[in-house]
Amino acid sequence: MRREKYSLEYKKDSSGEVVNTVFSSTTPPPLSDSTDEFTTYFDQKIPIPEDEKHPWFSFRKLWAFTGPGFLMSIAYLDPGNIESDLQSGAVAGFKLLWVLLLATVIGLLLQRLAARLGVVTGLHLAEVCNRQYPKVPRIILWLMVELAIIGSDMQEVIGSAIAINLLSVGRIPLWGGVLITIADTFVFLFLDKYGLRKLEAFFGFLITIMAVTFGYEYITVKPNQAELLKGMFTPYCKGCGTPQLEQAVGIVGAVIMPHNMYLHSALVKSRQVNRANKKEVSEANKYFFIESCIALFISFIINVFVVAVFAEAFYNKTNQDVYDQCVNSSIPQASVIKPNNESLDVDIYKGGVVLGCYFGPACLYIWAIGILAAGQSSTMTGTYSGQFVMEGFLNLKWSRFARVVLTRSIAITPTLLVAIFQDLEHLTDMNDFLNVLMSLQLPFALIPVLTFTSLRPVMNDFANGLGWKIAGGVLILIICAINLYFVVIYVTALGQVALYVVASLISIVYLVFVAYLTWQCLIALGMSFLACGHTYHLGLTAHPELFLLNNVDAEPVMNPSQLQ
């Protein structure tokens, strides 16, 4: 079947106002030479049952849509987030729980945009970027997103390796844990061959392990519930200084992950939705949003468990206080705590050790099991993110195994090198660097997703309204500003002139590209006076095709008149 492409041009009068819309019909290149582009995670699509008895809300339909949101929520539970949680508790007590709550709500709203893009267009964010942006910006965007995935993957794989090291009482070195994680990730990734629902159930099982293990720590430590609720719903941090401010910024950076936008927009394609039917698309958007709310609520509770444990047990503690406790314990890893009067310096490795020192070895090993589940699940979803991004931006037509090997190798190679040449005691500095790296990449996910969900030629009746455009723009501006502040703090702490010079040069190039994406986004948001020339394509290539509203797999193409 030939597919007709409708390129959308906007005519402007002398005042700059849009006065006419012109459709030109040409034949686009085929979306795919085969169905191979849908073989990653999509060997099957889940059918949505009819439920005429419950037209407004059906638990049967919600269950059918359940899955993508929980896989997305794993990024909110990766080892980087767990480390941010425990440091927040140790540095600020319960005082920053409201920041965690606010960051999770903002993350939910942004994930809604990503999911809607995938549902409405039938393409995930990387595929839309590939079709819409010119070649050079597209390549730069792909490289930036790959950097974010590599940084996230390093945290996740090393988190798993640390858990394996703790469980083996140090017998398995860090690099050995990395190799084990790589091997079992390859095995688990092919579970979807046995059915997509089985794979999603496996991720649900890993989330359950995290809830049980970190919940056990919570029950054991018995945090003050009044202080917990006060910290969660009082947006104020009494007596806080620079360390607490930096930790609050770190929470936002850890929660909102750039590659997760690409992941979620792809995962929602796993359900059978007739995109030519407005009612079905609207229904899918509703149920995916409800599922995302439930999934992120569960992830938030698990994060609260970790913050509360370390807030109750280790807030205002010094390294010397913890060292005195550890020397009298039977924990073999207690030597990692250095006796000095500085505030407790803790990460996911030392976190397990200090729990063992204060509450017994069982807490250490249960903590390690929770970290292993967090690292293993997030490594798998990170691999999916890498595949979606690479396939979408580069339009790969390789076999599935070749794609998995390539995307894994790109992310794993630097991780293995770090594990070989770094010891456990120096991983915190590397983790700070990786957090900065991912913070820098946030605009390259948030700006495109707001741009495309605001374009009516792409989203038709499901394009962002004025309220969502304003709210989305403000949220993205705030998040990017917070994360840039975090980057500035990190760079200024380096204290070397040569590094300042390099950072300045990189910053110029970085800001120019962000400004370009922002320019495109502002035009998409309706500021047509920013466009150059009398005829323009919103700065995009001529691909805001209306046929994207149809089923990419098999649905017939609709004429523009049918979409009015």
Salt bridges, closest charged atoms under 4 A:
GLU9 OE2 - HIS537 NE2 3.73
ASP36 OD2 - ARG403 NH1 2.98
ASP43 OD2 - LYS193 NZ 3.06
ASP51 OD1 - HIS54 ND1 3.26
GLU127 OE1 - HIS124 NE2 3.68
GLU127 OE1 - LYS269 NZ 3.10
ASP153 OD1 - ARG408 NH2 2.78
ASP192 OD2 - ARG400 NH2 2.99
GLU200 OE1 - ARG197 NH1 3.06
GLU200 OE2 - ARG271 NH1 2.83
GLU283 OE2 - LYS61 NZ 2.63
ASP345 OD2 - LYS350 NZ 3.66
GLU391 OE2 - ARG403 NE 2.79
ASP423 OD1 - HIS426 ND1 2.48
GLU425 OE1 - LYS338 NZ 3.97
ASP461 OD2 - LYS278 NZ 3.25
ASP461 OD1 - ARG456 NH2 2.77
GLU545 OE2 - HIS543 ND1 2.50
ASP553 OD2 - LYS45 NZ 3.14
